[in-house]
Amino acid sequence: MYIQLADINNLIITGGSDCHGKIVNGDYLMGKYYVNVNYIPKMKGRL
């Protein structure tokens, strides 16, 4: 839903974990989220 909303409004799709130290199954959530590499050219085009 959010990806479609971004596309409709010509927004750049980004991502982040906003980690505050939460541990799940003995592993920190920090760094477990990513941005699809296919969105990077659109980001660079906005510089």
Secondary structure, 3 states (H helix, E strand, C coil): CHHHHHHHCCCCCCCCCCCCCCEECCEECCCCCCCCHHHHHHHHHCC
